[in-house]
Amino acid sequence: MTNKELQRNIKKLYRMLDKYPDNPENFYEFLFYLRNLLRANRSGDILPMTEIMSVIKHYKPSIYSELKKRSNNNLMLEILTELSMDIDTADDNLKKIMSE
């Protein structure tokens, strides 16, 4: 994934955070986002998934909780929902990527 593609995907995440209320019904939108992000990474680059999941967990706790509930039959989702870090560091790291 090129840096420009990664920047677009991070911007999309922040737009989704603004667009979708923290309602468990909206978990599908975030699930599709995560799947598409991982699929788009054909080159196997390291993605900021810990930062992305931390941002979702902090800003959309109900959606995150629903993702976590649905993870027991989905290994990818189970791994992703175990990722976490300090929210300020996560936001800073994502903003740094967007400004590169």
PDB file as gemmi writes it, atoms N, CA and C in Angstrom:
CRYST1    1.000    1.000    1.000  90.00  90.00  90.00 P 1                      
ATOM      1  N   MET A   1       0.865  -1.179   0.000  1.00  0.00           N  
ATOM      2  CA  MET A   1       0.000   0.000   0.000  1.00  0.00           C  
ATOM      3  C   MET A   1       0.905   1.233   0.000  1.00  0.00           C  
ATOM      4  N   THR A   2       0.625   2.152  -0.891  1.00  0.00           N  
ATOM      5  CA  THR A   2       1.418   3.372  -0.933  1.00  0.00           C  
ATOM      6  C   THR A   2       1.051   4.279   0.239  1.00  0.00           C  
ATOM      7  N   ASN A   3       1.916   5.228   0.511  1.00  0.00           N  
ATOM      8  CA  ASN A   3       1.649   6.169   1.596  1.00  0.00           C  
ATOM      9  C   ASN A   3       0.389   6.981   1.310  1.00  0.00           C  
ATOM     10  N   LYS A   4       0.167   7.352   0.046  1.00  0.00           N  
ATOM     11  CA  LYS A   4      -1.031   8.120  -0.330  1.00  0.00           C  
ATOM     12  C   LYS A   4      -2.294   7.298  -0.064  1.00  0.00           C  
ATOM     13  N   GLU A   5      -2.256   6.016  -0.401  1.00  0.00           N  
ATOM     14  CA  GLU A   5      -3.409   5.143  -0.150  1.00  0.00           C  
ATOM     15  C   GLU A   5      -3.678   5.025   1.346  1.00  0.00           C  
ATOM     16  N   LEU A   6      -2.609   4.885   2.114  1.00  0.00           N  
ATOM     17  CA  LEU A   6      -2.760   4.800   3.565  1.00  0.00           C  
ATOM     18  C   LEU A   6      -3.346   6.094   4.112  1.00  0.00           C  
ATOM     19  N   GLN A   7      -2.865   7.223   3.631  1.00  0.00           N  
ATOM     20  CA  GLN A   7      -3.403   8.518   4.061  1.00  0.00           C  
ATOM     21  C   GLN A   7      -4.889   8.624   3.747  1.00  0.00           C  
ATOM     22  N   ARG A   8      -5.290   8.199   2.548  1.00  0.00           N  
ATOM     23  CA  ARG A   8      -6.715   8.224   2.169  1.00  0.00           C  
ATOM     24  C   ARG A   8      -7.539   7.349   3.111  1.00  0.00           C  
ATOM     25  N   ASN A   9      -7.007   6.187   3.441  1.00  0.00           N  
ATOM     26  CA  ASN A   9      -7.739   5.275   4.323  1.00  0.00           C  
ATOM     27  C   ASN A   9      -7.859   5.815   5.739  1.00  0.00           C  
ATOM     28  N   ILE A  10      -6.842   6.485   6.214  1.00  0.00           N  
ATOM     29  CA  ILE A  10      -6.926   7.080   7.553  1.00  0.00           C  
ATOM     30  C   ILE A  10      -7.917   8.240   7.545  1.00  0.00           C  
ATOM     31  N   LYS A  11      -7.895   9.052   6.503  1.00  0.00           N  
ATOM     32  CA  LYS A  11      -8.869  10.143   6.395  1.00  0.00           C  
ATOM     33  C   LYS A  11     -10.285   9.593   6.337  1.00  0.00           C  
ATOM     34  N   LYS A  12     -10.443   8.476   5.632  1.00  0.00           N  
ATOM     35  CA  LYS A  12     -11.761   7.844   5.563  1.00  0.00           C  
ATOM     36  C   LYS A  12     -12.219   7.414   6.960  1.00  0.00           C  
ATOM     37  N   LEU A  13     -11.315   6.877   7.755  1.00  0.00           N  
ATOM     38  CA  LEU A  13     -11.665   6.482   9.119  1.00  0.00           C  
ATOM     39  C   LEU A  13     -12.188   7.677   9.905  1.00  0.00           C  
ATOM     40  N   TYR A  14     -11.501   8.801   9.841  1.00  0.00           N  
ATOM     41  CA  TYR A  14     -11.944   9.982  10.590  1.00  0.00           C  
ATOM     42  C   TYR A  14     -13.275  10.520  10.059  1.00  0.00           C  
ATOM     43  N   ARG A  15     -13.495  10.402   8.758  1.00  0.00           N  
ATOM     44  CA  ARG A  15     -14.810  10.799   8.209  1.00  0.00           C  
ATOM     45  C   ARG A  15     -15.904   9.874   8.732  1.00  0.00           C  
ATOM     46  N   MET A  16     -15.601   8.590   8.808  1.00  0.00           N  
ATOM     47  CA  MET A  16     -16.574   7.631   9.336  1.00  0.00           C  
ATOM     48  C   MET A  16     -16.877   7.918  10.807  1.00  0.00           C  
ATOM     49  N   LEU A  17     -15.870   8.288  11.561  1.00  0.00           N  
ATOM     50  CA  LEU A  17     -16.090   8.616  12.970  1.00  0.00           C  
ATOM     51  C   LEU A  17     -17.041   9.792  13.113  1.00  0.00           C  
ATOM     52  N   ASP A  18     -16.957  10.745  12.185  1.00  0.00           N  
ATOM     53  CA  ASP A  18     -17.871  11.894  12.198  1.00  0.00           C  
ATOM     54  C   ASP A  18     -19.256  11.525  11.682  1.00  0.00           C  
ATOM     55  N   LYS A  19     -19.295  10.657  10.683  1.00  0.00           N  
ATOM     56  CA  LYS A  19     -20.551  10.363   9.990  1.00  0.00           C  
ATOM     57  C   LYS A  19     -21.482   9.426  10.776  1.00  0.00           C  
ATOM     58  N   TYR A  20     -20.925   8.391  11.371  1.00  0.00           N  
ATOM     59  CA  TYR A  20     -21.760   7.356  11.974  1.00  0.00           C  
ATOM     60  C   TYR A  20     -21.882   7.539  13.484  1.00  0.00           C  
ATOM     61  N   PRO A  21     -23.117   7.569  13.987  1.00  0.00           N  
ATOM     62  CA  PRO A  21     -23.311   7.636  15.443  1.00  0.00           C  
ATOM     63  C   PRO A  21     -22.795   6.355  16.097  1.00  0.00           C  
ATOM     64  N   ASP A  22     -22.483   6.443  17.358  1.00  0.00           N  
ATOM     65  CA  ASP A  22     -21.994   5.286  18.103  1.00  0.00           C  
ATOM     66  C   ASP A  22     -23.151   4.369  18.456  1.00  0.00           C  
ATOM     67  N   ASN A  23     -23.613   3.689  17.444  1.00  0.00           N  
ATOM     68  CA  ASN A  23     -24.739   2.780  17.554  1.00  0.00           C  
ATOM     69  C   ASN A  23     -24.265   1.412  17.061  1.00  0.00           C  
ATOM     70  N   PRO A  24     -24.510   0.345  17.813  1.00  0.00           N  
ATOM     71  CA  PRO A  24     -24.045  -0.979  17.395  1.00  0.00           C  
ATOM     72  C   PRO A  24     -24.474  -1.376  15.978  1.00  0.00           C  
ATOM     73  N   GLU A  25     -25.582  -0.830  15.512  1.00  0.00           N  
ATOM     74  CA  GLU A  25     -26.036  -1.138  14.152  1.00  0.00           C  
ATOM     75  C   GLU A  25     -25.024  -0.692  13.097  1.00  0.00           C  
ATOM     76  N   ASN A  26     -24.187   0.263  13.436  1.00  0.00           N  
ATOM     77  CA  ASN A  26     -23.212   0.784  12.474  1.00  0.00           C  
ATOM     78  C   ASN A  26     -21.904  -0.001  12.460  1.00  0.00           C  
ATOM     79  N   PHE A  27     -21.848  -1.091  13.192  1.00  0.00           N  
ATOM     80  CA  PHE A  27     -20.604  -1.845  13.234  1.00  0.00           C  
ATOM     81  C   PHE A  27     -20.232  -2.407  11.869  1.00  0.00           C  
ATOM     82  N   TYR A  28     -21.235  -2.713  11.030  1.00  0.00           N  
ATOM     83  CA  TYR A  28     -20.946  -3.251   9.696  1.00  0.00           C  
ATOM     84  C   TYR A  28     -20.087  -2.296   8.873  1.00  0.00           C  
ATOM     85  N   GLU A  29     -20.355  -1.007   8.972  1.00  0.00           N  
ATOM     86  CA  GLU A  29     -19.572  -0.031   8.218  1.00  0.00           C  
ATOM     87  C   GLU A  29     -18.095  -0.097   8.613  1.00  0.00           C  
ATOM     88  N   PHE A  30     -17.848  -0.251   9.896  1.00  0.00           N  
ATOM     89  CA  PHE A  30     -16.470  -0.314  10.377  1.00  0.00           C  
ATOM     90  C   PHE A  30     -15.839  -1.666  10.060  1.00  0.00           C  
ATOM     91  N   LEU A  31     -16.634  -2.723  10.100  1.00  0.00           N  
ATOM     92  CA  LEU A  31     -16.135  -4.033   9.721  1.00  0.00           C  
ATOM     93  C   LEU A  31     -15.719  -4.038   8.251  1.00  0.00           C  
ATOM     94  N   PHE A  32     -16.548  -3.483   7.372  1.00  0.00           N  
ATOM     95  CA  PHE A  32     -16.206  -3.399   5.949  1.00  0.00           C  
ATOM     96  C   PHE A  32     -14.951  -2.555   5.745  1.00  0.00           C  
ATOM     97  N   TYR A  33     -14.857  -1.460   6.482  1.00  0.00           N  
ATOM     98  CA  TYR A  33     -13.663  -0.605   6.399  1.00  0.00           C  
ATOM     99  C   TYR A  33     -12.409  -1.410   6.746  1.00  0.00           C  
ATOM    100  N   LEU A  34     -12.452  -2.133   7.853  1.00  0.00           N  
ATOM    101  CA  LEU A  34     -11.287  -2.906   8.293  1.00  0.00           C  
ATOM    102  C   LEU A  34     -10.933  -3.993   7.280  1.00  0.00           C  
ATOM    103  N   ARG A  35     -11.923  -4.700   6.794  1.00  0.00           N  
ATOM    104  CA  ARG A  35     -11.666  -5.750   5.794  1.00  0.00           C  
ATOM    105  C   ARG A  35     -11.059  -5.173   4.528  1.00  0.00           C  
ATOM    106  N   ASN A  36     -11.621  -4.081   4.056  1.00  0.00           N  
ATOM    107  CA  ASN A  36     -11.108  -3.467   2.831  1.00  0.00           C  
ATOM    108  C   ASN A  36      -9.696  -2.940   3.021  1.00  0.00           C  
ATOM    109  N   LEU A  37      -9.414  -2.383   4.170  1.00  0.00           N  
ATOM    110  CA  LEU A  37      -8.073  -1.889   4.460  1.00  0.00           C  
ATOM    111  C   LEU A  37      -7.065  -3.034   4.419  1.00  0.00           C  
ATOM    112  N   LEU A  38      -7.392  -4.136   5.051  1.00  0.00           N  
ATOM    113  CA  LEU A  38      -6.477  -5.277   5.056  1.00  0.00           C  
ATOM    114  C   LEU A  38      -6.325  -5.891   3.663  1.00  0.00           C  
ATOM    115  N   ARG A  39      -7.396  -5.954   2.909  1.00  0.00           N  
ATOM    116  CA  ARG A  39      -7.326  -6.501   1.540  1.00  0.00           C  
ATOM    117  C   ARG A  39      -6.509  -5.611   0.612  1.00  0.00           C  
ATOM    118  N   ALA A  40      -6.599  -4.317   0.815  1.00  0.00           N  
ATOM    119  CA  ALA A  40      -5.883  -3.370  -0.047  1.00  0.00           C  
ATOM    120  C   ALA A  40      -4.374  -3.430   0.183  1.00  0.00           C  
ATOM    121  N   ASN A  41      -3.966  -4.013   1.251  1.00  0.00           N  
ATOM    122  CA  ASN A  41      -2.545  -4.089   1.589  1.00  0.00           C  
ATOM    123  C   ASN A  41      -1.910  -5.324   0.952  1.00  0.00           C  
ATOM    124  N   ARG A  42      -1.904  -5.356  -0.347  1.00  0.00           N  
ATOM    125  CA  ARG A  42      -1.371  -6.509  -1.079  1.00  0.00           C  
ATOM    126  C   ARG A  42       0.143  -6.646  -0.936  1.00  0.00           C  
ATOM    127  N   SER A  43       0.829  -5.546  -0.669  1.00  0.00           N  
ATOM    128  CA  SER A  43       2.293  -5.586  -0.566  1.00  0.00           C  
ATOM    129  C   SER A  43       2.765  -6.072   0.804  1.00  0.00           C  
ATOM    130  N   GLY A  44       1.859  -6.243   1.730  1.00  0.00           N  
ATOM    131  CA  GLY A  44       2.224  -6.742   3.050  1.00  0.00           C  
ATOM    132  C   GLY A  44       2.909  -5.717   3.941  1.00  0.00           C  
ATOM    133  N   ASP A  45       2.695  -4.427   3.644  1.00  0.00           N  
ATOM    134  CA  ASP A  45       3.274  -3.372   4.478  1.00  0.00           C  
ATOM    135  C   ASP A  45       2.678  -3.418   5.884  1.00  0.00           C  
ATOM    136  N   ILE A  46       3.407  -2.877   6.831  1.00  0.00           N  
ATOM    137  CA  ILE A  46       2.898  -2.785   8.195  1.00  0.00           C  
ATOM    138  C   ILE A  46       1.902  -1.631   8.255  1.00  0.00           C  
ATOM    139  N   LEU A  47       0.702  -1.936   8.671  1.00  0.00           N  
ATOM    140  CA  LEU A  47      -0.362  -0.936   8.775  1.00  0.00           C  
ATOM    141  C   LEU A  47      -0.525  -0.514  10.238  1.00  0.00           C  
ATOM    142  N   PRO A  48      -0.988   0.700  10.478  1.00  0.00           N  
ATOM    143  CA  PRO A  48      -1.179   1.168  11.858  1.00  0.00           C  
ATOM    144  C   PRO A  48      -2.486   0.647  12.466  1.00  0.00           C  
ATOM    145  N   MET A  49      -2.622  -0.663  12.500  1.00  0.00           N  
ATOM    146  CA  MET A  49      -3.879  -1.257  12.956  1.00  0.00           C  
ATOM    147  C   MET A  49      -4.108  -1.041  14.453  1.00  0.00           C  
ATOM    148  N   THR A  50      -3.044  -1.018  15.239  1.00  0.00           N  
ATOM    149  CA  THR A  50      -3.222  -0.767  16.674  1.00  0.00           C  
ATOM    150  C   THR A  50      -3.790   0.630  16.882  1.00  0.00           C  
ATOM    151  N   GLU A  51      -3.260   1.597  16.129  1.00  0.00           N  
ATOM    152  CA  GLU A  51      -3.768   2.958  16.225  1.00  0.00           C  
ATOM    153  C   GLU A  51      -5.222   3.039  15.755  1.00  0.00           C  
ATOM    154  N   ILE A  52      -5.521   2.410  14.651  1.00  0.00           N  
ATOM    155  CA  ILE A  52      -6.883   2.444  14.095  1.00  0.00           C  
ATOM    156  C   ILE A  52      -7.878   1.826  15.065  1.00  0.00           C  
ATOM    157  N   MET A  53      -7.541   0.670  15.620  1.00  0.00           N  
ATOM    158  CA  MET A  53      -8.463   0.016  16.549  1.00  0.00           C  
ATOM    159  C   MET A  53      -8.604   0.819  17.842  1.00  0.00           C  
ATOM    160  N   SER A  54      -7.534   1.448  18.280  1.00  0.00           N  
ATOM    161  CA  SER A  54      -7.607   2.270  19.491  1.00  0.00           C  
ATOM    162  C   SER A  54      -8.517   3.470  19.293  1.00  0.00           C  
ATOM    163  N   VAL A  55      -8.451   4.061  18.107  1.00  0.00           N  
ATOM    164  CA  VAL A  55      -9.312   5.207  17.788  1.00  0.00           C  
ATOM    165  C   VAL A  55     -10.781   4.769  17.754  1.00  0.00           C  
ATOM    166  N   ILE A  56     -11.057   3.659  17.106  1.00  0.00           N  
ATOM    167  CA  ILE A  56     -12.444   3.154  17.073  1.00  0.00           C  
ATOM    168  C   ILE A  56     -12.923   2.858  18.497  1.00  0.00           C  
ATOM    169  N   LYS A  57     -12.084   2.184  19.275  1.00  0.00           N  
ATOM    170  CA  LYS A  57     -12.456   1.822  20.650  1.00  0.00           C  
ATOM    171  C   LYS A  57     -12.766   3.054  21.490  1.00  0.00           C  
ATOM    172  N   HIS A  58     -11.977   4.107  21.328  1.00  0.00           N  
ATOM    173  CA  HIS A  58     -12.155   5.315  22.141  1.00  0.00           C  
ATOM    174  C   HIS A  58     -13.353   6.145  21.691  1.00  0.00           C  
ATOM    175  N   TYR A  59     -13.461   6.404  20.384  1.00  0.00           N  
ATOM    176  CA  TYR A  59     -14.497   7.313  19.879  1.00  0.00           C  
ATOM    177  C   TYR A  59     -15.839   6.640  19.613  1.00  0.00           C  
ATOM    178  N   LYS A  60     -15.826   5.336  19.410  1.00  0.00           N  
ATOM    179  CA  LYS A  60     -17.071   4.600  19.130  1.00  0.00           C  
ATOM    180  C   LYS A  60     -17.129   3.328  19.982  1.00  0.00           C  
ATOM    181  N   PRO A  61     -17.240   3.470  21.294  1.00  0.00           N  
ATOM    182  CA  PRO A  61     -17.192   2.287  22.173  1.00  0.00           C  
ATOM    183  C   PRO A  61     -18.313   1.278  21.931  1.00  0.00           C  
ATOM    184  N   SER A  62     -19.497   1.739  21.553  1.00  0.00           N  
ATOM    185  CA  SER A  62     -20.595   0.784  21.292  1.00  0.00           C  
ATOM    186  C   SER A  62     -20.334  -0.014  20.019  1.00  0.00           C  
ATOM    187  N   ILE A  63     -19.825   0.647  19.017  1.00  0.00           N  
ATOM    188  CA  ILE A  63     -19.477  -0.048  17.763  1.00  0.00           C  
ATOM    189  C   ILE A  63     -18.331  -1.021  18.031  1.00  0.00           C  
ATOM    190  N   TYR A  64     -17.334  -0.572  18.764  1.00  0.00           N  
ATOM    191  CA  TYR A  64     -16.206  -1.436  19.106  1.00  0.00           C  
ATOM    192  C   TYR A  64     -16.687  -2.659  19.890  1.00  0.00           C  
ATOM    193  N   SER A  65     -17.569  -2.442  20.832  1.00  0.00           N  
ATOM    194  CA  SER A  65     -18.103  -3.545  21.627  1.00  0.00           C  
ATOM    195  C   SER A  65     -18.821  -4.563  20.743  1.00  0.00           C  
ATOM    196  N   GLU A  66     -19.552  -4.068  19.766  1.00  0.00           N  
ATOM    197  CA  GLU A  66     -20.241  -4.972  18.836  1.00  0.00           C  
ATOM    198  C   GLU A  66     -19.239  -5.736  17.978  1.00  0.00           C  
ATOM    199  N   LEU A  67     -18.183  -5.077  17.534  1.00  0.00           N  
ATOM    200  CA  LEU A  67     -17.119  -5.765  16.789  1.00  0.00           C  
ATOM    201  C   LEU A  67     -16.520  -6.871  17.659  1.00  0.00           C  
ATOM    202  N   LYS A  68     -16.283  -6.558  18.913  1.00  0.00           N  
ATOM    203  CA  LYS A  68     -15.708  -7.520  19.845  1.00  0.00           C  
ATOM    204  C   LYS A  68     -16.644  -8.724  20.033  1.00  0.00           C  
ATOM    205  N   LYS A  69     -17.938  -8.460  20.180  1.00  0.00           N  
ATOM    206  CA  LYS A  69     -18.918  -9.548  20.337  1.00  0.00           C  
ATOM    207  C   LYS A  69     -18.920 -10.465  19.129  1.00  0.00           C  
ATOM    208  N   ARG A  70     -18.776  -9.902  17.952  1.00  0.00           N  
ATOM    209  CA  ARG A  70     -18.836 -10.680  16.707  1.00  0.00           C  
ATOM    210  C   ARG A  70     -17.516 -11.372  16.380  1.00  0.00           C  
ATOM    211  N   SER A  71     -16.505 -11.153  17.196  1.00  0.00           N  
ATOM    212  CA  SER A  71     -15.171 -11.653  16.860  1.00  0.00           C  
ATOM    213  C   SER A  71     -14.959 -13.128  17.176  1.00  0.00           C  
ATOM    214  N   ASN A  72     -15.847 -13.751  17.955  1.00  0.00           N  
ATOM    215  CA  ASN A  72     -15.596 -15.127  18.364  1.00  0.00           C  
ATOM    216  C   ASN A  72     -15.618 -16.128  17.214  1.00  0.00           C  
ATOM    217  N   ASN A  73     -16.176 -15.795  16.072  1.00  0.00           N  
ATOM    218  CA  ASN A  73     -16.161 -16.684  14.907  1.00  0.00           C  
ATOM    219  C   ASN A  73     -15.321 -16.119  13.766  1.00  0.00           C  
ATOM    220  N   ASN A  74     -14.511 -15.108  14.072  1.00  0.00           N  
ATOM    221  CA  ASN A  74     -13.733 -14.443  13.036  1.00  0.00           C  
ATOM    222  C   ASN A  74     -12.342 -14.134  13.590  1.00  0.00           C  
ATOM    223  N   LEU A  75     -11.353 -14.921  13.188  1.00  0.00           N  
ATOM    224  CA  LEU A  75     -10.006 -14.774  13.730  1.00  0.00           C  
ATOM    225  C   LEU A  75      -9.425 -13.394  13.465  1.00  0.00           C  
ATOM    226  N   MET A  76      -9.625 -12.864  12.256  1.00  0.00           N  
ATOM    227  CA  MET A  76      -9.115 -11.535  11.929  1.00  0.00           C  
ATOM    228  C   MET A  76      -9.672 -10.500  12.903  1.00  0.00           C  
ATOM    229  N   LEU A  77     -10.959 -10.526  13.115  1.00  0.00           N  
ATOM    230  CA  LEU A  77     -11.611  -9.572  14.006  1.00  0.00           C  
ATOM    231  C   LEU A  77     -11.199  -9.794  15.458  1.00  0.00           C  
ATOM    232  N   GLU A  78     -11.028 -11.041  15.825  1.00  0.00           N  
ATOM    233  CA  GLU A  78     -10.592 -11.357  17.187  1.00  0.00           C  
ATOM    234  C   GLU A  78      -9.213 -10.747  17.456  1.00  0.00           C  
ATOM    235  N   ILE A  79      -8.303 -10.889  16.520  1.00  0.00           N  
ATOM    236  CA  ILE A  79      -6.959 -10.321  16.673  1.00  0.00           C  
ATOM    237  C   ILE A  79      -7.030  -8.801  16.716  1.00  0.00           C  
ATOM    238  N   LEU A  80      -7.783  -8.207  15.798  1.00  0.00           N  
ATOM    239  CA  LEU A  80      -7.880  -6.744  15.732  1.00  0.00           C  
ATOM    240  C   LEU A  80      -8.467  -6.147  17.002  1.00  0.00           C  
ATOM    241  N   THR A  81      -9.476  -6.794  17.569  1.00  0.00           N  
ATOM    242  CA  THR A  81     -10.117  -6.220  18.757  1.00  0.00           C  
ATOM    243  C   THR A  81      -9.273  -6.397  20.019  1.00  0.00           C  
ATOM    244  N   GLU A  82      -8.183  -7.137  19.929  1.00  0.00           N  
ATOM    245  CA  GLU A  82      -7.257  -7.251  21.056  1.00  0.00           C  
ATOM    246  C   GLU A  82      -6.191  -6.158  21.025  1.00  0.00           C  
ATOM    247  N   LEU A  83      -6.102  -5.420  19.916  1.00  0.00           N  
ATOM    248  CA  LEU A  83      -5.099  -4.363  19.789  1.00  0.00           C  
ATOM    249  C   LEU A  83      -5.563  -3.108  20.515  1.00  0.00           C  
ATOM    250  N   SER A  84      -4.642  -2.479  21.243  1.00  0.00           N  
ATOM    251  CA  SER A  84      -5.002  -1.268  21.966  1.00  0.00           C  
ATOM    252  C   SER A  84      -3.745  -0.496  22.351  1.00  0.00           C  
ATOM    253  N   MET A  85      -3.887   0.817  22.405  1.00  0.00           N  
ATOM    254  CA  MET A  85      -2.815   1.682  22.874  1.00  0.00           C  
ATOM    255  C   MET A  85      -3.416   2.976  23.377  1.00  0.00           C  
ATOM    256  N   ASP A  86      -2.608   3.836  23.961  1.00  0.00           N  
ATOM    257  CA  ASP A  86      -3.047   5.133  24.457  1.00  0.00           C  
ATOM    258  C   ASP A  86      -3.675   5.947  23.312  1.00  0.00           C  
ATOM    259  N   ILE A  87      -4.841   6.525  23.545  1.00  0.00           N  
ATOM    260  CA  ILE A  87      -5.576   7.225  22.487  1.00  0.00           C  
ATOM    261  C   ILE A  87      -4.822   8.451  21.974  1.00  0.00           C  
ATOM    262  N   ASP A  88      -4.173   9.194  22.844  1.00  0.00           N  
ATOM    263  CA  ASP A  88      -3.435  10.371  22.386  1.00  0.00           C  
ATOM    264  C   ASP A  88      -2.288   9.980  21.457  1.00  0.00           C  
ATOM    265  N   THR A  89      -1.586   8.918  21.811  1.00  0.00           N  
ATOM    266  CA  THR A  89      -0.495   8.428  20.969  1.00  0.00           C  
ATOM    267  C   THR A  89      -1.046   7.916  19.638  1.00  0.00           C  
ATOM    268  N   ALA A  90      -2.168   7.196  19.693  1.00  0.00           N  
ATOM    269  CA  ALA A  90      -2.783   6.675  18.471  1.00  0.00           C  
ATOM    270  C   ALA A  90      -3.187   7.812  17.537  1.00  0.00           C  
ATOM    271  N   ASP A  91      -3.883   8.812  18.076  1.00  0.00           N  
ATOM    272  CA  ASP A  91      -4.280   9.966  17.265  1.00  0.00           C  
ATOM    273  C   ASP A  91      -3.066  10.681  16.686  1.00  0.00           C  
ATOM    274  N   ASP A  92      -2.049  10.893  17.510  1.00  0.00           N  
ATOM    275  CA  ASP A  92      -0.836  11.575  17.045  1.00  0.00           C  
ATOM    276  C   ASP A  92      -0.162  10.798  15.924  1.00  0.00           C  
ATOM    277  N   ASN A  93      -0.047   9.476  16.082  1.00  0.00           N  
ATOM    278  CA  ASN A  93       0.587   8.655  15.055  1.00  0.00           C  
ATOM    279  C   ASN A  93      -0.171   8.693  13.733  1.00  0.00           C  
ATOM    280  N   LEU A  94      -1.502   8.634  13.809  1.00  0.00           N  
ATOM    281  CA  LEU A  94      -2.307   8.688  12.573  1.00  0.00           C  
ATOM    282  C   LEU A  94      -2.216  10.048  11.913  1.00  0.00           C  
ATOM    283  N   LYS A  95      -2.246  11.101  12.699  1.00  0.00           N  
ATOM    284  CA  LYS A  95      -2.128  12.461  12.144  1.00  0.00           C  
ATOM    285  C   LYS A  95      -0.759  12.691  11.519  1.00  0.00           C  
ATOM    286  N   LYS A  96       0.260  12.092  12.112  1.00  0.00           N  
ATOM    287  CA  LYS A  96       1.606  12.186  11.552  1.00  0.00           C  
ATOM    288  C   LYS A  96       1.656  11.508  10.177  1.00  0.00           C  
ATOM    289  N   ILE A  97       1.053  10.348  10.067  1.00  0.00           N  
ATOM    290  CA  ILE A  97       1.011   9.648   8.771  1.00  0.00           C  
ATOM    291  C   ILE A  97       0.274  10.493   7.734  1.00  0.00           C  
ATOM    292  N   MET A  98      -0.838  11.108   8.140  1.00  0.00           N  
ATOM    293  CA  MET A  98      -1.617  11.919   7.202  1.00  0.00           C  
ATOM    294  C   MET A  98      -0.848  13.152   6.738  1.00  0.00           C  
ATOM    295  N   SER A  99       0.089  13.637   7.534  1.00  0.00           N  
ATOM    296  CA  SER A  99       0.803  14.860   7.165  1.00  0.00           C  
ATOM    297  C   SER A  99       2.101  14.588   6.390  1.00  0.00           C  
ATOM    298  N   GLU A 100       2.479  13.332   6.254  1.00  0.00           N  
ATOM    299  CA  GLU A 100       3.727  13.004   5.542  1.00  0.00           C  
ATOM    300  C   GLU A 100       3.615  13.238   4.060  1.00  0.00           C  
TER     301      GLU A 100                                                      
END                                                                             
